[in-house]
Amino acid sequence: MSRILFHAVSVLMVLAGLVACYSIFNAGNPNNILRPIFPDPAYDVYVALGSSVLVFVLGFVVFYIRDMEGFKNLIEMNAGRIRELRRKGYSDEAIADSILAAMGASSGGYRYRMTRKKLIVYLAQFR
């Protein structure tokens, strides 16, 4: 499902990007292909602005989907080890620290703490 969503959002982002580029470079042009839809040239700026904002928002959605998919793959690759550590009584926090240490992530810093928090959330969902 997330793969289909990823491709759909990517296609929407490309289409909105094309509309944004066209609108920016043809704003006010009397021969603009958007003229039948928006007869007033003043709307060209709004179309360019709206489509640019849409590309910006869809970029965040694509980033979120790729980030989510990466953590799920990481947990699936380590499923056996995670189950083994849970049987031994380790908490999700300790398991996350173990995975990050195995990856060679240096403990400390903003990036490490954010990655650890995200990993703990995905570990909580893993059964």
N, C-alpha and C positions, 0 to 999 in steps of 0.2 A: 504494500500500500504506500509506504513512504517513497518508494522509487517512482511510482506513478505520480504522486504529489510533487516530488522533486522535479520531474520532467515537465509537468504542467506549469508549475511556477516559473521554471526556467524559460519556457516558451512565452508565457505572459510577460516576463521581464524583457525578453528580446523584442517582442512586439511593442511594448510600451516605450522601450528605448528608441526604436525606429520612429515612432510617433513623436517622441520628444525631440529627436534630432531634426526631423523634417519640420516640426513646428518652430523650432528655434531659428533655423536657417531660412524659413519662408514666412516669418511673421510679417503681416502687412502686405504681402504680395497679392495683387488682385487675381492672379492665376493660381492661387493656392488650391490644392485639391480638397481642402476642408471647407472651401467657400460655399458649396451647396448645403452643408450641414450648419455652418456658422457664417451667415452672410456678413456680419459685422466684423471687420478686421481686428477690432479691439479684443475679441475673444481668443485670438491666436496666442496671446501672451498667457491667458488662463489655461489653454490647452497645453502649451509648453510647460508651464509650471506644474499643472496637475499630473501630466505624464512623467515628469521628472521626479516628483514626489513618489509616485507609484513605483518607479524603478528603484528608488532609495528604499522604500518599505519592503519590496519584494527581495531586494538584496539581503536584508536582514532575515527574511524567512528562509531563503536558500542557505544562509550561514547556519541558522538554527537547525535545519533539517540535516545538513552535513555533519554538524557537531553531534547531534543526537545519534546519528547512524554510526559515527566513529566510536562513541562510548558503548553502544550496543555490541558492536563487533569486538571491542576490547574485552567485554565481559563474556561474550560467547567463546572467544579464544581461550579464556582462562576459567571456563565453567567448572572443569574438574578440580582445579586447585581451589577455587572459591568454595565448592561444596565440601572439600576436604578440610579447609580451614574452619568452616562453619561447624562441622562435626566436632572439631577440637574445641569449639567454644569461642572462637575469635569473633569480635564485633565487626560490623561493616567498616568502621573507622580504621581498625587494625588491618583489615583486608585491603582497604584502599591504600593505606600506607605501604603495605607489602607490594602491591602491584606497581605503585609509583616508584618504589625503590628498585624493583626489578627492571623498570624501564630506564633507570638512571636519572630520574628527575631529582633535582636538588631540593631538599626540604627548606622551606622558607620562601618568602616573597609572595607577591600578589597572585602571580600566575599559578604557582603551586597550590595555594589555598583555594583558588577558584576551581582548578582541575580536581582537587581532592573533594570539594563539596559536590561537584557534579557527579563524580564517580560514586560517592556515597549515596546520592539520590538514585542512581541507576542500580546500584547494588541492592538497595532496599526493595526495588521492584523485581529483582531477579529471584526466582525460586527454583 
